[in-house]
Amino acid sequence: MGSIRSRVLAWIGRRYLARQQKNGFDLSKMSIIPDNLLTPLKRDGLDPVAELGRVRAEEPISKLDLPFGMSGWLVTGYDEAKAVLGKVTEFSSDFTNLVGNAGVTEDQNPGGLGFADPPVHTRLRRLLTPEFTMRRLSRLAPRIDEIVADQLDAMAKTDGPVDLWEAFALPIPSLTICELLGVPYEDRDDFQRLSTARFDLFGGAGASLGAMTESLSYLDDIVKKQRENPGDGLLGMLIKEHGDEIDDRELAGLADGVLTGGLETTASMLALGALVLLKDRSLFETVRGDDDAVHKFVEELLRYLTVVQMAFPRFAKEDMEVAGVRIAKGDIVLCSLSVANRDGVLGEDMEKFDATREPTSHLAFGWGIHRCIGAELARMELRTAYPALVRRFPEMRLAIEPDEVGFRKVSIVYGVDALPVLLD
């Protein structure tokens, strides 16, 4: 999910960086995107920066200055974001929008759902959707329970502070996705590293693109092995049921989207959600409650945290008007999901976390045809992990002061670098 957004922003950044390189700048020390595009990716702790809230109130679709004469828009209003994300024929996410710009070529197409428009997108999503129904995913429930229990057991054996990011938040989705795809467990450390690197837009020009290339190269090899001997995971099932309808490159692209979209995003949710719990210990009782209470807690966390901060960039295919704003053909439109999910049209006090709030129609998983296909899998992991964590460690507390928690400075997927806790 987030990897696709990174690729598009990386393309914008490369155009900027190419110009700066001619002027003698050291690209290794520069952000992958220019400063004026960083604000939607910044936060104040768990909250979007105040500037975004002011923009939403005054101009929910505002002009976004892009380098080299490109024209863009930032959407911060909830209704406006849904309007943009729901327009299938008027906007495009297809990779061909990038070909011919800043040296981008057709053979660099990473594949997957995010850079595809109908009918290609429709065909690929049709192949994947059956694997993400609750009926199919239910077979993973016992394994998710086991993965969570194993991580908690390992944490209990540790003396002193435990890093919840490393010991809890990261391995749970990593092992779950490996189980889903049929990827060898021994490779999970590499993919945790690659997944984090690709979303970090503050790590230099080559870091994100290099992580994407390395990830796809590995998955190409996995697909070839699965083609020879299909397993019981998602890749094996797709090959056994639709092998003649999909080639190896498409399979690798789909696997890349599933792996990175379901790893870093869920890991960040687990870590930041645990931080919410630790900052208000009364929530421990809520999470120890019945399924309905846990469901409300998770849905409110998804809305409040919105770890995927930006939706897939959209390219206008025609001149149009959205919420009274004229958008020209070729314009790039970026929707800020994090601030849209704080919009007052969703209810009262949306800047606050309320574990008893009735679930809202939030945009944490996007909207429209590019809505995250793994949304229900993420919910399964969150609903399992949080109650298990607080039941196992009811006295758990932060090992540092709340203001010492290290948040990522600029990243498509928001999160922490570490979350040290004392368990008893």
matplotlib code that plots the C-alpha trace (Angstrom):
import matplotlib.pyplot as plt

x = [0.0, 2.5, 5.2, 3.2, 2.9, 6.6, 7.3, 5.3, 6.7, 10.1, 9.5, 8.5, 11.6, 13.9, 12.9, 13.7, 17.0, 18.2, 17.9, 19.7, 22.5, 23.3, 23.8, 26.4, 24.3, 25.2, 22.2, 23.1, 22.3, 19.1, 15.5, 14.0, 11.3, 11.4, 10.6, 7.2, 5.9, 6.9, 4.3, 1.5, 4.0, 4.9, 3.2, 3.3, 3.4, 0.4, -1.4, -1.1, 0.7, -1.7, -1.0, -2.9, -5.9, -5.9, -5.6, -8.5, -10.7, -9.9, -9.3, -9.9, -8.6, -5.5, -2.9, 0.3, 3.4, 5.5, 8.9, 9.5, 6.1, 4.1, 0.7, -0.7, -3.4, -3.5, -6.8, -7.4, -11.2, -12.9, -15.8, -13.4, -10.9, -13.7, -14.9, -11.4, -10.7, -14.0, -13.6, -12.5, -12.7, -11.6, -8.4, -5.6, -2.9, -1.4, 2.4, 2.2, 1.7, 5.3, 6.9, 9.1, 9.5, 13.0, 14.2, 11.4, 10.9, 8.1, 10.3, 10.6, 6.9, 6.8, 3.4, 0.8, -2.6, -1.4, 0.0, -2.8, -6.1, -9.1, -9.3, -5.8, -6.6, -10.0, -8.4, -5.7, -8.0, -10.4, -7.7, -6.6, -10.0, -11.0, -7.8, -8.8, -12.4, -13.1, -13.7, -10.3, -8.5, -10.2, -7.7, -5.0, -6.7, -5.1, -1.7, -2.0, -3.0, 0.2, 2.4, 1.2, 1.6, 5.1, 6.1, 4.7, 6.5, 9.8, 9.2, 8.5, 11.9, 13.7, 15.3, 15.0, 13.3, 11.8, 11.5, 7.8, 8.6, 11.2, 9.8, 6.0, 4.9, 7.3, 7.4, 3.7, 2.7, 6.0, 5.3, 1.7, 2.5, 5.1, 2.4, 0.0, 2.3, 4.3, 7.6, 10.3, 10.4, 14.2, 13.9, 11.7, 14.6, 15.5, 12.0, 11.5, 14.5, 13.4, 9.9, 11.0, 13.6, 11.2, 8.8, 11.5, 11.7, 14.3, 17.0, 18.5, 17.7, 18.7, 17.4, 13.8, 14.3, 17.0, 14.8, 12.0, 14.3, 15.8, 12.4, 11.1, 14.2, 13.8, 10.1, 10.9, 13.0, 10.2, 7.7, 9.8, 10.2, 6.5, 5.8, 7.8, 6.3, 3.2, 2.7, -0.4, 0.2, -1.3, 1.3, 0.9, -2.9, -2.8, -0.5, -2.6, -6.0, -5.0, -1.5, -2.4, -3.9, -1.0, 2.7, 5.7, 6.2, 2.6, 2.7, 5.9, 4.2, 1.2, 3.3, 5.3, 2.2, 0.8, 4.1, 5.0, 1.4, 0.6, 3.9, 5.1, 1.5, 0.3, 3.6, 3.2, -0.4, 0.6, 3.3, 1.4, -1.7, 0.3, 1.6, -2.0, -2.7, 0.4, -0.5, -4.0, -3.9, -7.7, -7.8, -6.3, -9.8, -11.4, -9.2, -9.7, -13.4, -15.8, -15.4, -17.6, -15.4, -12.2, -13.8, -14.6, -11.2, -9.5, -11.7, -11.1, -7.3, -7.4, -9.1, -7.1, -3.7, -4.1, -0.5, -0.7, -0.7, -1.2, -3.5, -2.3, -1.5, -4.1, -3.4, -6.3, -7.3, -9.5, -10.4, -13.0, -14.4, -14.3, -16.0, -16.0, -12.3, -11.1, -8.6, -6.9, -5.9, -2.5, -2.6, -1.4, -3.8, -2.6, -5.1, -4.0, -5.8, -4.4, -6.0, -9.1, -9.8, -9.8, -12.5, -15.5, -17.9, -17.2, -18.5, -17.6, -14.2, -12.4, -9.1, -9.5, -9.2, -12.5, -12.4, -16.2, -16.9, -19.2, -17.0, -16.8, -16.4, -12.8, -10.2, -7.4, -7.5, -8.2, -11.3, -12.6, -11.0, -7.6, -8.9, -6.4, -7.3, -5.7, -7.9, -9.6, -6.3, -4.9, -8.0, -7.6, -4.1, -4.9, -8.0, -5.8, -2.6, -3.9, -6.0, -3.3, -0.7, -2.6, -3.8, -0.2, 1.4, -1.2, 1.5, 3.3, 4.5, 6.8, 10.5, 11.1, 9.1, 6.3, 8.1, 11.2, 9.5, 11.3, 8.8, 9.8, 10.4, 9.1, 7.6, 4.7, 3.9, 4.1, 5.6, 8.2, 11.9, 11.6, 9.2, 11.0, 8.7, 9.0, 6.7, 6.2]
y = [0.0, 2.6, 1.4, 2.6, 6.1, 6.1, 5.3, 8.2, 10.7, 9.3, 10.2, 13.7, 13.8, 12.6, 15.4, 17.8, 16.1, 16.0, 19.7, 20.1, 17.8, 20.0, 22.8, 20.8, 19.6, 16.5, 14.3, 11.7, 14.2, 15.5, 14.3, 12.4, 15.0, 18.8, 20.6, 22.0, 18.4, 17.3, 19.0, 16.4, 13.8, 15.5, 15.1, 16.5, 13.3, 11.3, 14.3, 15.8, 19.2, 22.1, 23.7, 20.9, 21.4, 25.1, 24.3, 21.9, 24.5, 27.2, 25.4, 21.6, 21.4, 23.6, 24.4, 22.4, 24.0, 21.3, 21.7, 22.3, 23.7, 20.6, 21.4, 19.7, 19.8, 18.7, 17.4, 17.6, 17.5, 14.2, 14.6, 16.1, 13.2, 10.6, 12.5, 12.3, 8.7, 7.6, 8.9, 5.9, 7.3, 10.9, 10.0, 7.6, 5.9, 4.0, 3.7, 5.1, 8.6, 8.5, 7.0, 9.5, 11.7, 12.0, 8.9, 6.6, 3.8, 1.2, -1.7, -0.1, -0.7, -2.5, -4.1, -4.8, -3.1, 0.4, 1.4, -0.1, 1.3, -0.7, -3.1, -4.3, -3.4, -5.1, -8.3, -8.4, -7.5, -10.2, -12.8, -11.6, -10.8, -14.4, -14.8, -11.9, -12.8, -13.5, -17.2, -17.6, -15.5, -17.4, -20.2, -17.9, -17.1, -20.0, -19.2, -15.5, -16.5, -18.7, -16.0, -13.4, -15.9, -16.8, -13.2, -12.6, -15.7, -14.4, -10.9, -12.5, -14.1, -10.8, -9.1, -5.3, -3.0, -4.6, -2.8, -3.3, -2.3, -4.9, -7.7, -7.3, -4.8, -5.8, -9.7, -10.2, -8.9, -10.1, -13.7, -13.4, -12.1, -14.8, -17.4, -15.8, -15.6, -18.8, -16.8, -18.5, -17.3, -17.1, -14.2, -12.1, -9.9, -8.8, -7.8, -6.0, -3.9, -3.4, -2.5, 0.2, 1.6, 2.1, 4.3, 6.5, 9.6, 11.2, 8.7, 10.0, 9.7, 6.1, 4.3, 4.0, 3.1, 0.6, -1.2, -1.5, -3.0, -5.5, -6.5, -7.2, -9.1, -11.4, -12.0, -12.8, -15.7, -16.8, -16.8, -18.9, -21.5, -21.4, -21.9, -25.1, -26.3, -24.4, -24.3, -23.7, -19.9, -17.1, -17.3, -21.1, -20.8, -18.1, -20.3, -23.4, -21.7, -18.9, -19.8, -19.3, -15.9, -14.2, -14.0, -14.1, -10.3, -9.7, -12.2, -10.6, -7.2, -8.5, -10.2, -7.1, -5.0, -7.6, -8.0, -4.3, -3.1, -5.5, -5.4, -1.9, -0.5, -3.1, -3.0, 0.8, 0.4, -2.1, 0.1, 3.4, 1.7, 0.3, 3.8, 5.0, 2.3, 3.2, 6.9, 6.1, 3.0, 3.0, 1.7, -1.6, -2.5, -1.5, -3.8, -6.6, -6.3, -8.1, -8.3, -5.2, -3.1, -4.3, -3.7, -0.1, 0.4, -0.9, 1.1, 4.3, 3.6, 3.2, 6.5, 8.4, 7.2, 6.8, 5.5, 5.6, 9.3, 9.8, 8.0, 6.8, 9.9, 10.6, 12.0, 14.0, 12.5, 15.4, 18.9, 18.7, 20.3, 18.8, 20.5, 23.8, 23.6, 23.4, 20.7, 20.6, 17.5, 16.3, 17.7, 15.5, 15.2, 14.1, 13.2, 13.6, 10.7, 11.5, 15.0, 14.0, 11.4, 14.2, 16.2, 17.3, 16.0, 12.5, 13.5, 15.5, 16.0, 14.1, 15.4, 13.3, 9.5, 8.0, 4.2, 4.2, 6.0, 4.2, 3.1, 5.8, 5.4, 6.4, 6.5, 4.6, 1.9, 4.4, 4.5, 3.4, 0.8, 1.2, 0.6, -1.7, -5.3, -6.6, -4.4, -7.4, -9.2, -6.1, -5.9, -9.6, -9.0, -5.8, -7.4, -10.4, -8.7, -5.8, -7.9, -10.6, -7.9, -6.3, -9.6, -11.0, -7.8, -5.9, -3.8, -2.9, 0.8, 3.0, 2.7, 6.3, 9.5, 10.0, 13.0, 10.9, 8.5, 8.7, 9.2, 9.1, 12.5, 12.1, 8.9, 7.8, 5.3, 7.0, 5.2, 5.0, 3.9, 2.2, 1.8, 0.6, -0.7, -2.4, -5.4, -5.7]
z = [0.0, 1.2, -1.2, -4.2, -2.7, -2.0, -5.6, -6.9, -4.4, -5.2, -8.9, -8.0, -5.8, -8.5, -10.8, -8.0, -7.1, -10.7, -10.9, -7.5, -8.6, -11.6, -9.0, -7.1, -4.2, -2.2, -3.0, -0.3, 2.3, 0.8, 1.4, -1.4, -1.8, -1.5, 1.7, 0.6, 0.1, 3.6, 5.7, 5.1, 6.3, 9.6, 13.0, 16.4, 18.4, 17.4, 15.8, 12.3, 12.5, 13.4, 10.0, 8.2, 10.4, 9.5, 5.8, 6.1, 7.8, 5.3, 2.0, 2.0, -1.5, -1.7, -4.3, -3.8, -5.4, -7.1, -8.7, -12.4, -13.2, -12.2, -10.8, -7.8, -5.1, -1.5, -0.2, 3.5, 3.9, 4.5, 2.0, -0.5, -0.1, -0.6, -3.7, -5.2, -4.2, -5.5, -9.0, -11.1, -14.6, -13.9, -12.2, -12.9, -10.9, -13.8, -14.1, -17.7, -16.1, -15.0, -18.1, -20.0, -17.0, -15.3, -17.0, -15.9, -18.4, -18.9, -17.8, -14.3, -13.7, -10.3, -11.1, -8.4, -7.9, -6.9, -10.3, -12.3, -13.7, -14.9, -16.7, -15.5, -11.9, -12.1, -13.4, -10.8, -7.9, -9.0, -8.6, -5.2, -3.5, -2.8, -0.8, 1.5, 2.3, 6.0, 5.1, 3.6, 6.3, 9.1, 8.4, 9.6, 13.0, 14.9, 13.5, 14.4, 18.0, 18.1, 16.7, 19.2, 22.1, 21.0, 21.0, 24.4, 25.7, 24.3, 25.9, 29.3, 29.3, 28.8, 31.7, 31.9, 29.3, 26.2, 22.9, 21.9, 18.3, 17.9, 20.1, 19.4, 16.7, 13.9, 14.2, 14.4, 11.0, 9.5, 10.5, 9.5, 6.1, 5.6, 6.5, 4.1, 1.2, 1.8, 2.1, 4.2, 7.8, 7.8, 5.3, 7.5, 8.9, 5.4, 4.6, 7.8, 6.9, 3.3, 4.2, 6.7, 4.3, 1.4, 3.5, 4.9, 2.8, 4.9, 4.3, 1.1, -2.6, -3.1, 0.0, -0.8, -4.5, -3.6, -1.1, -3.6, -6.2, -3.8, -2.6, -6.1, -7.1, -4.1, -4.9, -8.5, -7.2, -4.8, -7.6, -9.9, -7.1, -6.4, -10.1, -10.1, -6.8, -5.7, -1.9, 0.2, 0.6, -1.4, -4.2, -4.5, -4.6, -7.3, -9.4, -8.9, -9.6, -12.0, -13.3, -16.9, -16.3, -14.6, -15.4, -13.0, -13.0, -12.1, -9.3, -7.9, -8.0, -6.2, -3.6, -3.1, -2.5, 0.0, 1.8, 2.2, 2.5, 5.3, 7.2, 8.0, 8.3, 10.8, 12.7, 13.1, 14.2, 16.8, 18.2, 18.2, 19.5, 22.4, 23.1, 23.3, 25.8, 27.8, 28.0, 29.4, 31.5, 32.0, 28.4, 29.6, 31.0, 27.7, 25.7, 28.2, 27.6, 25.2, 21.5, 20.9, 23.1, 21.3, 17.9, 18.8, 20.3, 17.1, 14.7, 16.7, 16.7, 12.9, 12.5, 15.1, 14.2, 10.4, 10.0, 6.2, 5.9, 2.2, -0.3, -3.7, -5.8, -8.5, -11.9, -13.5, -16.8, -17.7, -16.6, -13.8, -10.8, -7.3, -4.4, -6.4, -7.2, -10.9, -11.4, -14.8, -16.9, -15.8, -12.3, -9.4, -6.5, -3.0, -0.3, 3.3, 5.0, 8.5, 8.6, 6.7, 9.4, 12.0, 10.1, 12.2, 9.6, 11.0, 14.5, 17.6, 19.0, 16.2, 17.4, 20.5, 20.9, 22.3, 22.8, 23.2, 19.9, 17.5, 14.5, 11.8, 8.0, 8.3, 5.5, 7.3, 4.5, 1.7, -0.3, -3.7, -6.0, -4.3, -0.8, 1.0, 0.1, 3.3, 5.7, 7.3, 7.9, 9.6, 11.8, 12.8, 13.9, 15.9, 17.6, 18.6, 19.7, 21.9, 24.3, 24.5, 25.4, 28.2, 29.7, 29.7, 31.1, 33.1, 34.9, 31.6, 31.5, 29.5, 30.4, 29.3, 29.6, 27.0, 25.5, 24.9, 22.4, 19.1, 16.2, 12.6, 11.2, 7.7, 6.5, 4.3, 7.1, 10.5, 13.4, 16.1, 15.9, 19.3, 22.2, 25.4, 28.2, 31.5, 31.8, 35.5]

ax = plt.figure().add_subplot(projection="3d")
ax.plot(x, y, z, "-o")
ax.set_aspect("equal")
plt.show()
